[in-house]
Structure formats: C-alpha cells, structure tokens
Amino acid sequence: MFPLLLLCMCGLLLRGDAQDRASLWKGNDRSGRCQYTFTVPSPAESSCPQTGGPEMEGLKARLGLLEVLVSQLTAGDAGGPQAAGARAQSELQEALNRAVGERNLLQGEKERLERELGGLQRRVEEMRRETEKLRNRPCPPQTPMVPPSPSLQNSGLMRPAGDSAWQYGPPGFQELKAEVTEVPAPDGSDDNTGCGELVSVGEPVTHRRADNIAGKYGVWMQDPEAVSPYGPNMVWRIDTIGTEVRQLFGYEDMEQLSKGFPSKVLLLPELVESTGATVYRGSLYYQRRRSRTLIRYDLASESIAARRDLPHAGFHGQYPYSWGGYTDIDLSVDEQGLWAVYSTSKAKGAIVISQLDPNTLEVKRSWETNIRKSSVANSFIICGKLYTVASYTAHDTIINYMYDTATSQGKSIAIPFRNKYFYNCMIDYNLAQRKLFAWDNFHIVSYDLRLGRKQAN
C-alpha cells in the first residue's frame, strides 16, 4: 500500500513541476474511439514552422496544386485570345491569298475566252458578209468557146490543156494585167529599184515566244549592211520591260533565235528607252532612257561611237504611239539610210520624219506630216515612205496612212494588217530580207511584203 501511495505522490509532484511544459488529454478520434494525447513543449523552439500535422500538410499540398492549376489557367486565358487572333489572321490571309490567286487565274481565263469569242465573232461576220456577197453576185453567163485566131496561136497564148476556165475575153486580160502590175520589178533594172508603194502584207510568221515577263515588249533586228565581226545572219534582240534595260542579245541566225541560244550578250553603257532601236552598218542606234539623246553604239568595239540630242524631240511619254510604252522616238533603216520618227511641241504632236547621218547622228532633212503620232499604233519606213498602222490590239486592222518624203505628200490607204497576238508594240522594215519585223505580245514575228512597181517621174 505504501509503495502505491508513494508512486501517486511522486506523480502529483512531477505533474506540478511540469505543469507548464507537458499536458495530457483524451478525446474521441474520427472513428469514435477514445484516444489519449500527451504533449511536451520544446525547450529550444518557440514555434514550429509547420503546424497542423499530416492533414494540414496534405491540405497545403492540395492548395499548392490548385494554385498551380489556377495560374496555368490564368496564363492560358491571358495569352489565348492573342494566340487565337494571330492564328485566325494567318488563316484569313492564307484564304485571301488563295482567293486572289484564283481570281487572277479566272480573270486571265476570262480575257482569253473573250479574245477567242471576239475572234470567232469576227470570223462569223466575215463569213456572213462573204455569204451575202456570193448570194447577191449574179451567175456568170455561159460563153461559148471561141476557137483561137491564127494571130493568137502565133502569140503563144493557147488554152492550156484541161483548163476549161480559160477565157480570152476582157475580164481575164484585166486580171492578168493587174497581177503583172503588182509584181515588183527586178532590182537589177537600170530604171527601177523595186521601191514602189506597199501593196500588201502577208500573214504573220512566229519565230519565238519570250520565256518570261521581261519579254512582253521588245525589239529585234538584223543589220542590212553587216560588218565584221558579225555576219548578215546575226539577229539582235532587246527585252524592254523594266527600268534597267541595257542587255543586247545576239544570235548567230534565225534558227538559234528560235531555239533561244544567244551567242553574244552585250551590256550597254546607257539605258535603253522603249522599242525604237535599230542596227545599221555594224552599230546599234537607240534612244537613251528619259532623254532625247540618240546613241550610236559600235558593236565591234563595244563602245559608244557617237551621241547627239534630237532637236526639240519629245521623250518619255510626251508624244508616244497610241499603245504608249515611251515610244516617243522610233529609229528605222531602209534603202535610203537611217530615219527617226518622232514629234515636237512645234508640230503639236504630229509625226515628224528626219533623215539622220548614220555616223554623226546629225539631222540631214526633216518632214512634218499632218497625222498625229498618238492616233496610230506604230509606223515603219520603206523606200523613203512612212506607213502607219491603225491599231495595236485589233486582230484585223489596216495600214491606214502613207507619207512619201520624195513628194512631201501624204494620203490615206487601207492595207490589211493582222495582229496575231493582240498587242503589237514594235514594227520595223528589214531591208535585207524585205520583211516586216514585229514584237507582238511576247512573240517575235515577221511579215512578207509585196511592193508595186516604182512610179515613173
């Protein structure tokens, strides 16, 4: 008994001594069971950095995870609209680009179909007119065959065997006479140089199509009096699209031109203006860009041999042809030498023709016509006669005016001319081949010519 009492007294004493340092309590846990808890304060730490036990730690961990998720969501919401807007803008731009490309393709196809439709309508109209002509034409009377007279037999004009249409009446004679009148006289004749008026222009013959957009406009030429080191078959070409036009391409002959294999490429020292260049006696003649200065470029030495301003000539869009293209000064060569076609403020836009000295570029003589330069599509000179073309886009147009420098007289004419590709930006006479050279909407083409007999003075 005494030991038990002593133990209780000791416990009371110990409890009294540790009243402020330890505690004992009991209570039910979550499952309802009685649980005793004994707590002893730390002698060194005034407070614990972590309180609340394991449950508090789990709660804090879950709260931290929620904070991370909330911050991610908040950041996503903040950058979301901008990112979505950027994606939407990119998608819209891409769709717009596709739509513009498809629209351009459709526009090109529409223009092509419209051109084809226009051509078909013109052909239908021509066929209709021809049909009306044939319907209204009376049938020719049946003329009995008349035996040829002895004089006709002696003349050699006997009816060819098997030709039932041969007749000896006036109509046949008139047709034969007209045909003979249109045939050019031989060049070797003492009293005729074959420089009569232009009678007809043949169908265009295509030699090459340009490879890229730079070849939409251009000029091509051959030297009618070629000198070494380049022969008479050499063909020269300049693409005139762009602001830095200075490349001159040379081809050994027409076959190499058609294949697109240049044998020579020259870089001209001065920029070229438009499609008015020409070659003559081993030199390239052209207009310097944005000026009325004419340049003679020697092809053998590859240097400028002469330069001179064309007096009072308009330039860079003052007096161009109707198609534009800064075609204020057009140089050409024919049987009589080097020519310039242009206009001045004094002429008030009317075409002025000047014959130039090929060495010094001085004006030897000038003629002022009464046709406005901007009213015609292009022009060329043959045998000292200026011819103008009415339209550069119409498939079937005409050569509508001729001015003869020998008589200083001009007149209206109507010689059929065809723009095969609907945009003819250059037409020049080639003396060596007796053809017209032209540049028609990316295409290098040529036309055969027919000249009448030279009129006697």
SEFI-166198 format. One record per residue (C-alpha): x, y, z; residue number from 1. Coordinates in nm, 2 decimals. Each point is the difference from the previous one (the first is absolute). Example, Ala and Ser with C-alpha at 12.3 -4.5 7.8 and 13.67 -1.06 7.14 Angstrom:
SEFI-166198
+--------+--------+--------+------+
:   east :  north :     up : kenu :
+--------+--------+--------+------+
:   1.23 :  -0.45 :   0.78 :    1 :
:   0.14 :   0.34 :  -0.07 :    2 :
+--------+--------+--------+------+
END
This chain:
SEFI-166198
+--------+--------+--------+------+
:   east :  north :     up : kenu :
+--------+--------+--------+------+
:   0.00 :   0.00 :   0.00 :    1 :
:   0.28 :   0.23 :   0.09 :    2 :
:   0.18 :  -0.04 :  -0.33 :    3 :
:  -0.32 :   0.08 :  -0.20 :    4 :
:  -0.06 :   0.32 :   0.21 :    5 :
:   0.36 :   0.10 :  -0.05 :    6 :
:  -0.04 :  -0.04 :  -0.37 :    7 :
:  -0.31 :   0.22 :  -0.02 :    8 :
:   0.17 :   0.27 :   0.21 :    9 :
:   0.30 :  -0.01 :  -0.24 :   10 :
:  -0.23 :   0.03 :  -0.30 :   11 :
:  -0.18 :   0.30 :   0.15 :   12 :
:   0.32 :   0.16 :   0.08 :   13 :
:   0.14 :  -0.06 :  -0.35 :   14 :
:  -0.33 :   0.13 :  -0.15 :   15 :
:   0.03 :   0.31 :   0.21 :   16 :
:   0.36 :   0.06 :  -0.11 :   17 :
:  -0.08 :  -0.05 :  -0.37 :   18 :
:  -0.33 :   0.19 :   0.01 :   19 :
:   0.12 :   0.25 :  -0.26 :   20 :
:   0.19 :  -0.25 :  -0.21 :   21 :
:  -0.21 :  -0.31 :  -0.06 :   22 :
:  -0.37 :  -0.08 :  -0.03 :   23 :
:  -0.22 :  -0.31 :  -0.02 :   24 :
:  -0.35 :  -0.01 :  -0.15 :   25 :
:  -0.23 :  -0.25 :  -0.15 :   26 :
:  -0.27 :   0.02 :  -0.26 :   27 :
:  -0.17 :  -0.21 :  -0.27 :   28 :
:   0.17 :  -0.03 :  -0.34 :   29 :
:  -0.19 :   0.01 :  -0.34 :   30 :
:  -0.10 :  -0.36 :   0.04 :   31 :
:  -0.15 :   0.06 :   0.35 :   32 :
:   0.26 :  -0.18 :   0.20 :   33 :
:   0.15 :   0.16 :   0.31 :   34 :
:   0.35 :   0.13 :  -0.05 :   35 :
:   0.25 :   0.14 :   0.26 :   36 :
:   0.24 :   0.27 :  -0.12 :   37 :
:   0.31 :   0.11 :   0.19 :   38 :
:   0.17 :   0.33 :  -0.10 :   39 :
:   0.34 :   0.12 :   0.10 :   40 :
:   0.12 :   0.36 :  -0.09 :   41 :
:   0.34 :   0.04 :  -0.16 :   42 :
:   0.26 :   0.15 :   0.22 :   43 :
:   0.18 :   0.17 :  -0.30 :   44 :
:  -0.26 :   0.10 :  -0.26 :   45 :
:  -0.26 :   0.27 :   0.08 :   46 :
:  -0.22 :  -0.11 :  -0.30 :   47 :
:  -0.01 :  -0.27 :  -0.26 :   48 :
:   0.05 :   0.09 :  -0.37 :   49 :
:  -0.26 :  -0.26 :  -0.10 :   50 :
:  -0.32 :  -0.05 :   0.21 :   51 :
:  -0.31 :  -0.19 :  -0.04 :   52 :
:   0.14 :  -0.34 :  -0.04 :   53 :
:  -0.02 :  -0.23 :  -0.31 :   54 :
:  -0.35 :   0.11 :  -0.09 :   55 :
:   0.11 :   0.36 :  -0.02 :   56 :
:   0.30 :  -0.09 :  -0.21 :   57 :
:  -0.23 :  -0.19 :  -0.24 :   58 :
:  -0.24 :   0.29 :  -0.01 :   59 :
:   0.29 :   0.24 :  -0.08 :   60 :
:   0.12 :  -0.23 :  -0.28 :   61 :
:  -0.34 :  -0.01 :  -0.15 :   62 :
:  -0.03 :   0.38 :   0.03 :   63 :
:   0.34 :   0.04 :  -0.17 :   64 :
:  -0.11 :  -0.23 :  -0.29 :   65 :
:  -0.32 :   0.21 :  -0.04 :   66 :
:   0.20 :   0.32 :   0.00 :   67 :
:   0.23 :  -0.15 :  -0.28 :   68 :
:  -0.31 :  -0.10 :  -0.20 :   69 :
:  -0.16 :   0.34 :   0.05 :   70 :
:   0.32 :   0.18 :  -0.11 :   71 :
:   0.02 :  -0.22 :  -0.31 :   72 :
:  -0.36 :   0.07 :  -0.09 :   73 :
:   0.04 :   0.37 :   0.06 :   74 :
:   0.31 :   0.01 :  -0.22 :   75 :
:  -0.18 :  -0.20 :  -0.27 :   76 :
:  -0.29 :   0.24 :   0.01 :   77 :
:   0.22 :   0.30 :  -0.02 :   78 :
:   0.20 :  -0.13 :  -0.31 :   79 :
:  -0.29 :  -0.18 :  -0.15 :   80 :
:  -0.18 :   0.28 :  -0.18 :   81 :
:   0.32 :   0.14 :  -0.15 :   82 :
:   0.11 :  -0.34 :  -0.12 :   83 :
:  -0.34 :  -0.08 :  -0.13 :   84 :
:  -0.02 :   0.34 :  -0.17 :   85 :
:   0.34 :  -0.06 :  -0.17 :   86 :
:  -0.10 :  -0.34 :  -0.12 :   87 :
:  -0.33 :   0.13 :  -0.13 :   88 :
:   0.18 :   0.29 :  -0.18 :   89 :
:   0.25 :  -0.24 :  -0.16 :   90 :
:  -0.27 :  -0.23 :  -0.12 :   91 :
:  -0.20 :   0.30 :  -0.14 :   92 :
:   0.31 :   0.13 :  -0.18 :   93 :
:   0.07 :  -0.34 :  -0.15 :   94 :
:  -0.36 :  -0.03 :  -0.11 :   95 :
:   0.02 :   0.35 :  -0.15 :   96 :
:   0.31 :  -0.09 :  -0.19 :   97 :
:  -0.16 :  -0.31 :  -0.14 :   98 :
:  -0.31 :   0.20 :  -0.10 :   99 :
:   0.21 :   0.27 :  -0.17 :  100 :
:   0.20 :  -0.26 :  -0.19 :  101 :
:  -0.31 :  -0.18 :  -0.11 :  102 :
:  -0.15 :   0.33 :  -0.10 :  103 :
:   0.30 :   0.09 :  -0.21 :  104 :
:  -0.01 :  -0.34 :  -0.17 :  105 :
:  -0.37 :   0.04 :  -0.07 :  106 :
:   0.06 :   0.36 :  -0.13 :  107 :
:   0.27 :  -0.12 :  -0.23 :  108 :
:  -0.22 :  -0.28 :  -0.13 :  109 :
:  -0.28 :   0.24 :  -0.04 :  110 :
:   0.21 :   0.24 :  -0.21 :  111 :
:   0.13 :  -0.29 :  -0.21 :  112 :
:  -0.36 :  -0.12 :  -0.06 :  113 :
:  -0.11 :   0.35 :  -0.08 :  114 :
:   0.28 :   0.03 :  -0.26 :  115 :
:  -0.10 :  -0.34 :  -0.15 :  116 :
:  -0.36 :   0.11 :   0.00 :  117 :
:   0.09 :   0.32 :  -0.18 :  118 :
:   0.20 :  -0.19 :  -0.26 :  119 :
:  -0.29 :  -0.24 :  -0.06 :  120 :
:  -0.25 :   0.29 :  -0.03 :  121 :
:   0.22 :   0.17 :  -0.25 :  122 :
:   0.04 :  -0.32 :  -0.20 :  123 :
:  -0.37 :  -0.06 :   0.01 :  124 :
:  -0.06 :   0.36 :  -0.12 :  125 :
:   0.25 :  -0.05 :  -0.28 :  126 :
:  -0.16 :  -0.32 :  -0.11 :  127 :
:  -0.34 :   0.16 :   0.01 :  128 :
:   0.11 :   0.29 :  -0.22 :  129 :
:   0.17 :  -0.24 :  -0.24 :  130 :
:  -0.32 :  -0.21 :  -0.01 :  131 :
:  -0.21 :   0.31 :  -0.07 :  132 :
:   0.25 :   0.10 :  -0.27 :  133 :
:  -0.03 :  -0.35 :  -0.16 :  134 :
:  -0.37 :   0.01 :   0.01 :  135 :
:  -0.03 :   0.34 :  -0.16 :  136 :
:   0.25 :  -0.07 :  -0.27 :  137 :
:  -0.16 :  -0.10 :  -0.33 :  138 :
:   0.10 :  -0.32 :  -0.16 :  139 :
:   0.25 :   0.06 :  -0.28 :  140 :
:  -0.15 :  -0.05 :  -0.35 :  141 :
:   0.10 :  -0.31 :  -0.18 :  142 :
:   0.23 :   0.12 :  -0.28 :  143 :
:   0.05 :  -0.24 :  -0.29 :  144 :
:   0.35 :  -0.10 :  -0.06 :  145 :
:   0.15 :   0.20 :  -0.30 :  146 :
:   0.28 :  -0.17 :  -0.20 :  147 :
:   0.32 :   0.20 :   0.03 :  148 :
:   0.09 :   0.22 :  -0.29 :  149 :
:   0.32 :  -0.06 :  -0.20 :  150 :
:   0.15 :   0.31 :   0.16 :  151 :
:  -0.08 :  -0.14 :   0.35 :  152 :
:   0.15 :  -0.33 :  -0.10 :  153 :
:   0.32 :   0.17 :  -0.12 :  154 :
:   0.02 :   0.21 :   0.32 :  155 :
:   0.02 :  -0.32 :   0.21 :  156 :
:  -0.30 :   0.08 :   0.22 :  157 :
:  -0.17 :  -0.34 :  -0.07 :  158 :
:  -0.25 :  -0.14 :   0.24 :  159 :
:   0.18 :  -0.23 :   0.24 :  160 :
:  -0.10 :  -0.37 :  -0.02 :  161 :
:  -0.27 :  -0.09 :   0.25 :  162 :
:  -0.07 :   0.37 :   0.11 :  163 :
:  -0.37 :   0.05 :  -0.08 :  164 :
:  -0.01 :   0.33 :   0.18 :  165 :
:   0.25 :   0.17 :  -0.24 :  166 :
:  -0.17 :   0.28 :  -0.18 :  167 :
:   0.13 :   0.26 :  -0.24 :  168 :
:  -0.24 :   0.28 :   0.07 :  169 :
:   0.08 :   0.33 :   0.17 :  170 :
:  -0.06 :  -0.12 :   0.36 :  171 :
:   0.29 :  -0.25 :  -0.02 :  172 :
:   0.22 :   0.26 :  -0.16 :  173 :
:  -0.07 :   0.26 :   0.27 :  174 :
:   0.07 :  -0.25 :   0.28 :  175 :
:   0.33 :  -0.10 :  -0.16 :  176 :
:   0.09 :   0.36 :  -0.06 :  177 :
:  -0.07 :   0.09 :   0.37 :  178 :
:   0.21 :  -0.29 :   0.12 :  179 :
:   0.29 :   0.09 :  -0.21 :  180 :
:  -0.02 :   0.36 :   0.12 :  181 :
:   0.04 :  -0.11 :   0.36 :  182 :
:   0.31 :  -0.21 :  -0.06 :  183 :
:   0.31 :   0.19 :   0.11 :  184 :
:   0.24 :   0.07 :  -0.27 :  185 :
:   0.35 :  -0.16 :   0.01 :  186 :
:   0.25 :   0.18 :   0.22 :  187 :
:   0.26 :  -0.01 :  -0.27 :  188 :
:  -0.20 :   0.23 :  -0.24 :  189 :
:   0.16 :   0.33 :  -0.08 :  190 :
:  -0.32 :   0.20 :   0.02 :  191 :
:  -0.17 :  -0.18 :   0.29 :  192 :
:   0.13 :  -0.08 :   0.35 :  193 :
:  -0.30 :  -0.20 :   0.11 :  194 :
:  -0.10 :   0.29 :   0.24 :  195 :
:  -0.36 :   0.03 :  -0.09 :  196 :
:  -0.29 :   0.05 :   0.24 :  197 :
:  -0.10 :  -0.27 :   0.25 :  198 :
:  -0.27 :  -0.22 :  -0.16 :  199 :
:  -0.06 :  -0.27 :   0.27 :  200 :
:   0.13 :  -0.15 :   0.32 :  201 :
:   0.00 :  -0.38 :   0.05 :  202 :
:  -0.11 :  -0.21 :   0.30 :  203 :
:   0.22 :   0.03 :   0.31 :  204 :
:   0.25 :  -0.28 :   0.05 :  205 :
:   0.10 :  -0.08 :   0.36 :  206 :
:   0.37 :  -0.07 :   0.07 :  207 :
:   0.01 :  -0.01 :   0.38 :  208 :
:  -0.19 :   0.07 :   0.31 :  209 :
:   0.17 :   0.18 :   0.29 :  210 :
:   0.08 :  -0.20 :   0.31 :  211 :
:  -0.11 :   0.24 :   0.27 :  212 :
:  -0.18 :   0.32 :   0.08 :  213 :
:   0.31 :   0.21 :  -0.11 :  214 :
:  -0.08 :  -0.10 :  -0.36 :  215 :
:  -0.35 :   0.14 :  -0.02 :  216 :
:   0.14 :   0.30 :  -0.19 :  217 :
:   0.32 :   0.01 :  -0.19 :  218 :
:   0.18 :   0.07 :  -0.33 :  219 :
:   0.18 :  -0.24 :  -0.24 :  220 :
:   0.20 :   0.09 :  -0.31 :  221 :
:   0.26 :  -0.10 :  -0.26 :  222 :
:   0.27 :   0.22 :  -0.15 :  223 :
:  -0.07 :   0.05 :  -0.37 :  224 :
:   0.36 :   0.10 :  -0.05 :  225 :
:   0.18 :  -0.21 :   0.25 :  226 :
:   0.38 :   0.04 :   0.06 :  227 :
:   0.26 :  -0.21 :   0.18 :  228 :
:   0.01 :  -0.17 :   0.24 :  229 :
:  -0.38 :  -0.07 :  -0.04 :  230 :
:  -0.14 :  -0.14 :  -0.32 :  231 :
:  -0.33 :   0.08 :  -0.18 :  232 :
:  -0.18 :  -0.29 :   0.17 :  233 :
:   0.05 :   0.14 :   0.35 :  234 :
:  -0.32 :   0.08 :   0.18 :  235 :
:  -0.02 :   0.25 :   0.29 :  236 :
:  -0.26 :   0.02 :   0.28 :  237 :
:  -0.08 :   0.23 :   0.29 :  238 :
:  -0.27 :  -0.07 :   0.26 :  239 :
:  -0.13 :   0.34 :   0.10 :  240 :
:  -0.20 :  -0.07 :   0.32 :  241 :
:   0.14 :   0.17 :   0.31 :  242 :
:   0.19 :   0.31 :   0.10 :  243 :
:   0.35 :  -0.15 :  -0.05 :  244 :
:  -0.02 :  -0.10 :  -0.37 :  245 :
:   0.36 :  -0.04 :  -0.12 :  246 :
:   0.05 :  -0.36 :  -0.12 :  247 :
:   0.05 :  -0.07 :  -0.37 :  248 :
:  -0.03 :  -0.36 :  -0.10 :  249 :
:   0.16 :  -0.13 :  -0.33 :  250 :
:  -0.08 :  -0.32 :  -0.18 :  251 :
:   0.20 :  -0.15 :  -0.29 :  252 :
:  -0.31 :  -0.05 :  -0.21 :  253 :
:  -0.38 :  -0.04 :   0.01 :  254 :
:   0.02 :  -0.36 :   0.10 :  255 :
:   0.20 :   0.08 :   0.31 :  256 :
:  -0.25 :   0.28 :   0.08 :  257 :
:  -0.29 :  -0.24 :  -0.02 :  258 :
:   0.19 :  -0.24 :   0.23 :  259 :
:   0.08 :   0.28 :   0.24 :  260 :
:   0.38 :  -0.05 :  -0.01 :  261 :
:   0.18 :   0.34 :  -0.01 :  262 :
:   0.37 :   0.00 :  -0.11 :  263 :
:   0.06 :   0.35 :   0.13 :  264 :
:  -0.13 :   0.21 :   0.29 :  265 :
:   0.11 :   0.36 :   0.02 :  266 :
:  -0.06 :   0.24 :   0.29 :  267 :
:  -0.07 :   0.34 :  -0.14 :  268 :
:   0.16 :   0.30 :   0.18 :  269 :
:  -0.32 :   0.21 :  -0.01 :  270 :
:  -0.36 :  -0.12 :   0.08 :  271 :
:  -0.23 :  -0.06 :  -0.29 :  272 :
:  -0.34 :   0.18 :  -0.04 :  273 :
:  -0.28 :  -0.20 :  -0.16 :  274 :
:  -0.01 :  -0.20 :  -0.32 :  275 :
:   0.14 :   0.24 :  -0.26 :  276 :
:   0.35 :  -0.14 :  -0.04 :  277 :
:   0.15 :  -0.12 :  -0.33 :  278 :
:   0.34 :  -0.13 :  -0.13 :  279 :
:   0.18 :   0.13 :  -0.31 :  280 :
:   0.36 :  -0.03 :  -0.13 :  281 :
:   0.13 :  -0.17 :   0.31 :  282 :
:  -0.16 :   0.24 :   0.25 :  283 :
:  -0.30 :  -0.01 :   0.23 :  284 :
:  -0.20 :   0.32 :   0.00 :  285 :
:  -0.23 :   0.07 :   0.30 :  286 :
:  -0.15 :   0.27 :   0.22 :  287 :
:   0.15 :   0.05 :   0.34 :  288 :
:  -0.26 :  -0.04 :   0.28 :  289 :
:  -0.18 :   0.31 :   0.12 :  290 :
:   0.16 :   0.23 :  -0.26 :  291 :
:  -0.01 :   0.10 :  -0.37 :  292 :
:   0.36 :  -0.12 :  -0.03 :  293 :
:   0.08 :  -0.24 :  -0.29 :  294 :
:   0.29 :  -0.24 :   0.05 :  295 :
:   0.21 :  -0.18 :  -0.26 :  296 :
:   0.15 :  -0.31 :   0.16 :  297 :
:   0.28 :  -0.17 :  -0.20 :  298 :
:  -0.05 :  -0.38 :   0.02 :  299 :
:   0.36 :  -0.09 :  -0.09 :  300 :
:   0.17 :   0.22 :   0.26 :  301 :
:  -0.29 :  -0.02 :   0.25 :  302 :
:   0.01 :   0.37 :   0.07 :  303 :
:  -0.20 :   0.32 :  -0.08 :  304 :
:   0.11 :   0.14 :  -0.33 :  305 :
:  -0.23 :   0.31 :  -0.01 :  306 :
:  -0.27 :   0.17 :   0.19 :  307 :
:  -0.23 :   0.29 :  -0.08 :  308 :
:  -0.32 :   0.16 :   0.11 :  309 :
:  -0.29 :  -0.02 :  -0.25 :  310 :
:  -0.10 :   0.37 :  -0.01 :  311 :
:  -0.33 :   0.08 :   0.17 :  312 :
:  -0.11 :  -0.36 :   0.00 :  313 :
:  -0.25 :  -0.11 :   0.27 :  314 :
:   0.11 :  -0.28 :   0.23 :  315 :
:  -0.11 :  -0.23 :   0.28 :  316 :
:  -0.37 :   0.01 :  -0.07 :  317 :
:  -0.05 :   0.34 :  -0.16 :  318 :
:  -0.08 :  -0.12 :  -0.36 :  319 :
:  -0.02 :  -0.38 :   0.00 :  320 :
:  -0.20 :  -0.23 :  -0.22 :  321 :
:  -0.35 :  -0.09 :   0.11 :  322 :
:   0.12 :  -0.31 :   0.19 :  323 :
:   0.23 :   0.22 :   0.22 :  324 :
:   0.32 :  -0.16 :   0.11 :  325 :
:   0.20 :   0.32 :  -0.02 :  326 :
:   0.02 :  -0.05 :  -0.37 :  327 :
:   0.08 :   0.37 :  -0.07 :  328 :
:   0.29 :  -0.06 :  -0.23 :  329 :
:  -0.01 :  -0.29 :  -0.25 :  330 :
:   0.32 :  -0.07 :  -0.20 :  331 :
:   0.00 :  -0.20 :  -0.32 :  332 :
:   0.21 :  -0.09 :  -0.31 :  333 :
:  -0.11 :  -0.03 :  -0.36 :  334 :
:   0.15 :   0.02 :  -0.35 :  335 :
:   0.08 :   0.37 :   0.05 :  336 :
:   0.17 :  -0.03 :   0.34 :  337 :
:  -0.07 :   0.08 :   0.37 :  338 :
:  -0.33 :   0.17 :   0.10 :  339 :
:  -0.16 :   0.13 :   0.32 :  340 :
:  -0.38 :   0.03 :   0.05 :  341 :
:  -0.11 :   0.23 :   0.29 :  342 :
:  -0.18 :   0.32 :   0.08 :  343 :
:   0.06 :   0.34 :   0.15 :  344 :
:  -0.19 :   0.28 :   0.18 :  345 :
:   0.02 :   0.21 :  -0.32 :  346 :
:  -0.16 :  -0.29 :  -0.20 :  347 :
:  -0.27 :  -0.03 :   0.28 :  348 :
:   0.02 :  -0.37 :   0.01 :  349 :
:   0.00 :  -0.06 :  -0.38 :  350 :
:   0.26 :  -0.25 :  -0.13 :  351 :
:   0.33 :   0.14 :  -0.10 :  352 :
:   0.24 :  -0.20 :  -0.22 :  353 :
:   0.37 :   0.07 :   0.00 :  354 :
:   0.28 :  -0.16 :  -0.21 :  355 :
:   0.31 :  -0.03 :   0.21 :  356 :
:   0.37 :  -0.03 :  -0.07 :  357 :
:   0.09 :  -0.35 :   0.11 :  358 :
:   0.35 :   0.11 :   0.12 :  359 :
:  -0.07 :   0.32 :   0.19 :  360 :
:  -0.38 :  -0.03 :   0.06 :  361 :
:  -0.05 :   0.35 :  -0.14 :  362 :
:  -0.34 :   0.08 :  -0.16 :  363 :
:   0.05 :   0.03 :  -0.38 :  364 :
:  -0.36 :   0.09 :  -0.08 :  365 :
:  -0.35 :  -0.01 :   0.17 :  366 :
:  -0.36 :  -0.03 :  -0.12 :  367 :
:  -0.31 :   0.08 :   0.21 :  368 :
:  -0.31 :  -0.21 :  -0.07 :  369 :
:  -0.37 :   0.08 :   0.08 :  370 :
:  -0.07 :  -0.32 :   0.20 :  371 :
:   0.02 :   0.00 :   0.38 :  372 :
:   0.25 :  -0.25 :   0.14 :  373 :
:  -0.22 :  -0.10 :   0.29 :  374 :
:  -0.28 :  -0.09 :  -0.25 :  375 :
:   0.19 :  -0.29 :  -0.15 :  376 :
:   0.13 :  -0.32 :   0.15 :  377 :
:   0.34 :  -0.02 :  -0.17 :  378 :
:   0.18 :   0.09 :  -0.32 :  379 :
:   0.28 :  -0.11 :  -0.23 :  380 :
:   0.19 :   0.14 :  -0.30 :  381 :
:   0.05 :  -0.17 :  -0.34 :  382 :
:   0.17 :   0.17 :  -0.29 :  383 :
:  -0.03 :   0.34 :   0.17 :  384 :
:  -0.37 :  -0.04 :   0.06 :  385 :
:  -0.15 :   0.00 :   0.34 :  386 :
:  -0.29 :  -0.25 :   0.07 :  387 :
:  -0.21 :   0.01 :   0.32 :  388 :
:  -0.20 :  -0.28 :   0.16 :  389 :
:  -0.35 :   0.08 :   0.13 :  390 :
:  -0.02 :  -0.24 :   0.31 :  391 :
:   0.24 :  -0.20 :   0.21 :  392 :
:  -0.27 :  -0.23 :   0.16 :  393 :
:  -0.26 :  -0.06 :  -0.27 :  394 :
:   0.06 :  -0.34 :  -0.15 :  395 :
:  -0.09 :   0.13 :  -0.35 :  396 :
:   0.10 :   0.36 :  -0.05 :  397 :
:   0.14 :   0.21 :  -0.29 :  398 :
:   0.31 :   0.20 :  -0.11 :  399 :
:  -0.20 :   0.33 :  -0.02 :  400 :
:   0.24 :   0.27 :  -0.11 :  401 :
:   0.31 :   0.05 :  -0.23 :  402 :
:   0.23 :   0.31 :  -0.02 :  403 :
:   0.25 :   0.02 :  -0.29 :  404 :
:   0.30 :   0.20 :   0.09 :  405 :
:   0.09 :   0.03 :  -0.37 :  406 :
:  -0.31 :   0.20 :  -0.08 :  407 :
:  -0.08 :   0.13 :   0.36 :  408 :
:  -0.35 :  -0.13 :  -0.05 :  409 :
:  -0.21 :  -0.23 :   0.22 :  410 :
:  -0.32 :  -0.19 :  -0.06 :  411 :
:  -0.24 :  -0.25 :   0.16 :  412 :
:   0.03 :  -0.36 :  -0.10 :  413 :
:  -0.15 :  -0.33 :   0.12 :  414 :
:   0.23 :  -0.30 :  -0.01 :  415 :
:  -0.11 :  -0.29 :   0.22 :  416 :
:   0.23 :  -0.08 :   0.29 :  417 :
:  -0.03 :  -0.27 :   0.27 :  418 :
:   0.10 :   0.02 :   0.37 :  419 :
:   0.01 :  -0.37 :   0.07 :  420 :
:   0.05 :   0.02 :   0.37 :  421 :
:  -0.20 :   0.32 :   0.07 :  422 :
:   0.28 :   0.23 :   0.12 :  423 :
:   0.25 :   0.12 :  -0.26 :  424 :
:   0.26 :   0.23 :   0.16 :  425 :
:   0.27 :   0.01 :  -0.27 :  426 :
:  -0.01 :   0.00 :  -0.38 :  427 :
:   0.30 :   0.07 :  -0.22 :  428 :
:   0.11 :  -0.06 :  -0.36 :  429 :
:   0.29 :  -0.24 :  -0.06 :  430 :
:   0.17 :   0.10 :  -0.32 :  431 :
:   0.22 :  -0.31 :  -0.03 :  432 :
:  -0.30 :  -0.24 :   0.00 :  433 :
:  -0.27 :   0.23 :  -0.14 :  434 :
:  -0.22 :  -0.08 :   0.30 :  435 :
:  -0.16 :   0.17 :   0.29 :  436 :
:   0.13 :  -0.10 :   0.35 :  437 :
:  -0.24 :   0.03 :   0.29 :  438 :
:  -0.03 :  -0.07 :   0.37 :  439 :
:  -0.36 :  -0.11 :   0.08 :  440 :
:  -0.08 :  -0.08 :   0.37 :  441 :
:   0.30 :  -0.21 :   0.09 :  442 :
:   0.03 :  -0.13 :  -0.36 :  443 :
:   0.27 :   0.08 :  -0.26 :  444 :
:  -0.17 :   0.00 :  -0.34 :  445 :
:   0.07 :   0.10 :  -0.36 :  446 :
:  -0.21 :   0.09 :  -0.30 :  447 :
:   0.06 :  -0.04 :  -0.37 :  448 :
:  -0.04 :   0.31 :  -0.21 :  449 :
:  -0.11 :   0.08 :  -0.35 :  450 :
:   0.10 :   0.32 :  -0.17 :  451 :
:  -0.14 :   0.14 :  -0.32 :  452 :
:   0.19 :   0.14 :  -0.30 :  453 :
:   0.18 :   0.32 :   0.06 :  454 :
:  -0.18 :   0.29 :  -0.16 :  455 :
:   0.18 :   0.18 :  -0.28 :  456 :
:   0.09 :   0.36 :   0.07 :  457 :
+--------+--------+--------+------+
END
